[in-house]
Amino acid sequence: MNSYVYVTQNPMRRDAASGDLVHSFDLTSARQYGELHVLLPSGPQLVTTGPVVEQLRRKLSTFTDKDHLLCLGDPVVIAMASAMVAELNDGVIPLLVWDRRVRSYNSVIVDIHRRLPATV
């Protein structure tokens, strides 16, 4: 079974030298945890939450505990995606967190029901 990294959004910024839009973050090291899937395009998403909720629900419907959520972008989108992952994955949210010291992502498991052994 393949594992996936669901990226909430991949924010863009304007490159100072070229003026082109480029991704704000290098997600290369996240690939070690699975194939990357960006859930929503960069930028604000909320005129109404209904369509965003449905889009996230569809894209996250196959999320398993082998997958990870990488939270980037709009905080409201991050909150919605995290809530859906918890709902789909029995309260367990596998996250990828950036470690500045080693310049790589680490896996952090959040268990909202506290059934898994604590790892820190």
C-alpha positions as CSV (number, residue, x, y, z in Angstrom):
1,M,0.0,0.0,0.0
2,N,1.3,3.4,-0.9
3,S,1.5,6.2,1.6
4,Y,0.6,9.8,0.8
5,V,1.5,13.2,2.2
6,Y,-1.6,15.5,1.9
7,V,-0.5,19.1,1.7
8,T,-3.3,21.5,2.7
9,Q,-2.0,24.2,0.3
10,N,1.4,25.0,-1.2
11,P,1.7,28.8,-0.8
12,M,3.3,30.8,-3.6
13,R,5.4,34.0,-3.5
14,R,6.8,36.4,-6.1
15,D,10.5,35.7,-6.8
16,A,12.5,38.9,-6.3
17,A,14.9,38.3,-9.1
18,S,12.6,37.0,-11.9
19,G,9.2,38.3,-10.7
20,D,7.8,34.8,-11.3
21,L,5.4,33.1,-8.9
22,V,7.3,30.3,-7.1
23,H,6.4,27.9,-4.3
24,S,7.3,29.4,-0.8
25,F,8.4,26.0,0.6
26,D,10.7,23.2,-0.6
27,L,8.7,20.1,0.0
28,T,11.5,17.7,-1.2
29,S,12.2,16.2,2.2
30,A,8.5,15.5,2.8
31,R,8.6,13.0,-0.1
32,Q,10.3,10.4,2.1
33,Y,6.9,10.0,3.8
34,G,4.9,9.4,0.7
35,E,3.6,10.8,-2.6
36,L,2.7,14.5,-2.3
37,H,-1.0,15.5,-2.9
38,V,-1.9,19.2,-2.6
39,L,-5.4,19.5,-1.4
40,L,-6.3,23.1,-2.4
41,P,-4.6,25.7,-4.6
42,S,-2.6,28.5,-3.0
43,G,-4.5,31.6,-1.7
44,P,-7.6,32.4,0.2
45,Q,-10.4,29.8,-0.2
46,L,-13.3,31.0,1.9
47,V,-16.2,32.7,0.4
48,T,-18.4,30.0,1.8
49,T,-17.0,26.9,3.6
50,G,-19.4,24.4,2.1
51,P,-17.6,23.8,-1.3
52,V,-14.2,23.7,0.5
53,V,-15.4,21.2,3.0
54,E,-16.8,18.9,0.2
55,Q,-13.6,19.2,-1.8
56,L,-11.4,18.3,1.3
57,R,-13.8,15.5,2.2
58,R,-13.5,14.0,-1.2
59,K,-9.7,14.3,-1.4
60,L,-9.1,13.0,2.1
61,S,-11.6,10.1,1.9
62,T,-8.9,7.5,1.6
63,F,-6.6,8.8,4.3
64,T,-5.1,6.1,6.5
65,D,-2.7,6.0,9.4
66,K,0.1,5.3,6.9
67,D,-0.4,8.9,5.5
68,H,0.6,12.3,6.8
69,L,-0.9,15.8,6.8
70,L,1.4,18.6,6.0
71,C,-0.2,21.9,7.2
72,L,0.7,24.9,5.0
73,G,-1.4,27.9,4.0
74,D,-4.7,29.3,5.2
75,P,-5.3,28.5,8.9
76,V,-9.0,27.8,8.3
77,V,-8.1,25.2,5.6
78,I,-5.6,23.6,8.0
79,A,-8.3,23.4,10.7
80,M,-10.8,21.8,8.4
81,A,-8.3,19.3,7.0
82,S,-7.1,18.4,10.5
83,A,-10.6,17.9,11.8
84,M,-11.5,15.6,8.8
85,V,-8.3,13.6,9.2
86,A,-9.1,13.1,12.9
87,E,-12.7,12.0,12.0
88,L,-11.5,9.6,9.3
89,N,-8.5,8.2,11.2
90,D,-10.1,7.4,14.6
91,G,-8.8,10.6,16.3
92,V,-5.2,10.1,15.1
93,I,-3.6,12.9,13.0
94,P,-0.2,12.0,11.6
95,L,1.5,15.4,10.9
96,L,4.8,16.4,9.2
97,V,6.6,19.2,11.1
98,W,9.5,21.2,9.8
99,D,12.7,20.9,11.9
100,R,14.9,24.0,11.2
101,R,18.0,22.4,12.7
102,V,18.2,19.5,10.4
103,R,16.3,21.2,7.6
104,S,13.9,18.3,7.1
105,Y,10.4,17.2,8.1
106,N,9.7,14.9,11.1
107,S,6.6,12.8,11.7
108,V,4.5,13.8,14.8
109,I,1.4,11.8,15.7
110,V,-1.4,13.6,17.4
111,D,-3.9,11.3,19.2
112,I,-6.9,13.4,20.3
113,H,-8.2,10.4,22.3
114,R,-4.8,9.7,23.9
115,R,-4.9,6.0,23.1
116,L,-1.4,5.9,21.6
117,P,1.7,6.0,23.7
118,A,3.1,9.5,24.0
119,T,6.1,10.3,21.8
120,V,8.2,13.4,22.3
